[in-house]
Amino acid sequence: MNTLQERRQAAMERLMAIGTARRGQLSEQYYEHKDRNGRARQTGPYYVWQRWVQGQKQSMRISAGALAKVRADLQRGREVQAIFNELWSIMEQTAIAQDADSKKKPRRSKRPLDGKSHSS
């Protein structure tokens, strides 16, 4: 099994390999209106990329030509989030291990530091 440090390094390498990414979701919108004869007509779909940034919802209309790229970016965004979750877990495990190590009492050597026996 890999050490925490090796797992952390591997996660960082995966993160750095991701180019563009987006968080949020993509929504389809349709609009209904009545034509001159009074019949309901639907237009769309229109695509909207939505996300929360610093507590505020942000929306941006996406053209049909950019749709495939945005969908791929959103998928990579989910991968980024999974890596961040993994990094949090690794870093917390590292912190807990360090806490446990600091509670251990240092062992005292029974031999003198110079390696010589001082028995008379």
RAJO-V546699 format. One record per residue. N is the residue number from 1. RES is the residue in three letters. OMEGA is omega as a letter, one per 40 degrees, with the letter a starting at -180 (NA if undefined). D_CENTER is the distance of its C-alpha to the mean C-alpha in Angstrom with 1 decimal. Layout:
n=N res=RES omega=OMEGA d_center=D_CENTER
n=N res=RES omega=OMEGA d_center=D_CENTER
This chain:
n=1 res=MET omega=a d_center=22.9
n=2 res=ASN omega=i d_center=20.7
n=3 res=THR omega=i d_center=20.6
n=4 res=LEU omega=a d_center=17.7
n=5 res=GLN omega=i d_center=18.0
n=6 res=GLU omega=i d_center=18.1
n=7 res=ARG omega=i d_center=15.0
n=8 res=ARG omega=i d_center=13.1
n=9 res=GLN omega=i d_center=14.8
n=10 res=ALA omega=i d_center=13.9
n=11 res=ALA omega=i d_center=10.1
n=12 res=MET omega=i d_center=10.7
n=13 res=GLU omega=i d_center=13.0
n=14 res=ARG omega=i d_center=10.9
n=15 res=LEU omega=a d_center=8.3
n=16 res=MET omega=a d_center=11.7
n=17 res=ALA omega=a d_center=13.1
n=18 res=ILE omega=i d_center=11.1
n=19 res=GLY omega=i d_center=13.4
n=20 res=THR omega=i d_center=13.0
n=21 res=ALA omega=i d_center=10.4
n=22 res=ARG omega=i d_center=10.8
n=23 res=ARG omega=i d_center=9.6
n=24 res=GLY omega=a d_center=12.4
n=25 res=GLN omega=i d_center=15.2
n=26 res=LEU omega=a d_center=18.3
n=27 res=SER omega=i d_center=21.6
n=28 res=GLU omega=i d_center=25.1
n=29 res=GLN omega=i d_center=28.0
n=30 res=TYR omega=i d_center=31.7
n=31 res=TYR omega=i d_center=34.6
n=32 res=GLU omega=i d_center=37.9
n=33 res=HIS omega=a d_center=41.1
n=34 res=LYS omega=i d_center=44.8
n=35 res=ASP omega=a d_center=46.7
n=36 res=ARG omega=i d_center=50.3
n=37 res=ASN omega=i d_center=51.7
n=38 res=GLY omega=i d_center=49.5
n=39 res=ARG omega=i d_center=47.4
n=40 res=ALA omega=i d_center=43.7
n=41 res=ARG omega=i d_center=41.6
n=42 res=GLN omega=i d_center=37.8
n=43 res=THR omega=a d_center=36.0
n=44 res=GLY omega=e d_center=32.5
n=45 res=PRO omega=i d_center=29.9
n=46 res=TYR omega=a d_center=28.2
n=47 res=TYR omega=a d_center=24.4
n=48 res=VAL omega=i d_center=22.3
n=49 res=TRP omega=a d_center=18.6
n=50 res=GLN omega=i d_center=17.6
n=51 res=ARG omega=i d_center=14.8
n=52 res=TRP omega=i d_center=15.0
n=53 res=VAL omega=i d_center=15.1
n=54 res=GLN omega=i d_center=16.5
n=55 res=GLY omega=i d_center=18.0
n=56 res=GLN omega=i d_center=19.6
n=57 res=LYS omega=i d_center=19.3
n=58 res=GLN omega=a d_center=19.5
n=59 res=SER omega=i d_center=20.9
n=60 res=MET omega=i d_center=22.0
n=61 res=ARG omega=a d_center=24.3
n=62 res=ILE omega=i d_center=23.5
n=63 res=SER omega=i d_center=26.4
n=64 res=ALA omega=i d_center=27.2
n=65 res=GLY omega=a d_center=27.1
n=66 res=ALA omega=a d_center=23.4
n=67 res=LEU omega=a d_center=22.3
n=68 res=ALA omega=i d_center=21.4
n=69 res=LYS omega=a d_center=19.3
n=70 res=VAL omega=i d_center=17.4
n=71 res=ARG omega=i d_center=16.9
n=72 res=ALA omega=i d_center=15.5
n=73 res=ASP omega=i d_center=13.2
n=74 res=LEU omega=i d_center=11.9
n=75 res=GLN omega=i d_center=11.5
n=76 res=ARG omega=i d_center=9.5
n=77 res=GLY omega=i d_center=7.3
n=78 res=ARG omega=i d_center=7.0
n=79 res=GLU omega=i d_center=6.5
n=80 res=VAL omega=a d_center=3.7
n=81 res=GLN omega=i d_center=2.2
n=82 res=ALA omega=i d_center=4.7
n=83 res=ILE omega=i d_center=4.6
n=84 res=PHE omega=i d_center=3.3
n=85 res=ASN omega=i d_center=5.7
n=86 res=GLU omega=i d_center=7.8
n=87 res=LEU omega=i d_center=8.2
n=88 res=TRP omega=a d_center=9.2
n=89 res=SER omega=i d_center=11.5
n=90 res=ILE omega=a d_center=13.0
n=91 res=MET omega=i d_center=13.6
n=92 res=GLU omega=i d_center=15.2
n=93 res=GLN omega=i d_center=17.2
n=94 res=THR omega=i d_center=18.3
n=95 res=ALA omega=i d_center=19.4
n=96 res=ILE omega=i d_center=21.3
n=97 res=ALA omega=i d_center=23.0
n=98 res=GLN omega=i d_center=24.0
n=99 res=ASP omega=a d_center=25.5
n=100 res=ALA omega=i d_center=27.4
n=101 res=ASP omega=a d_center=28.7
n=102 res=SER omega=i d_center=29.9
n=103 res=LYS omega=i d_center=31.9
n=104 res=LYS omega=i d_center=33.8
n=105 res=LYS omega=i d_center=37.2
n=106 res=PRO omega=i d_center=38.1
n=107 res=ARG omega=i d_center=40.7
n=108 res=ARG omega=i d_center=44.0
n=109 res=SER omega=i d_center=45.8
n=110 res=LYS omega=i d_center=49.3
n=111 res=ARG omega=i d_center=50.4
n=112 res=PRO omega=a d_center=51.3
n=113 res=LEU omega=a d_center=49.0
n=114 res=ASP omega=i d_center=51.7
n=115 res=GLY omega=i d_center=51.9
n=116 res=LYS omega=i d_center=55.6
n=117 res=SER omega=a d_center=57.3
n=118 res=HIS omega=i d_center=59.2
n=119 res=SER omega=a d_center=61.5
n=120 res=SER omega=NA d_center=65.1
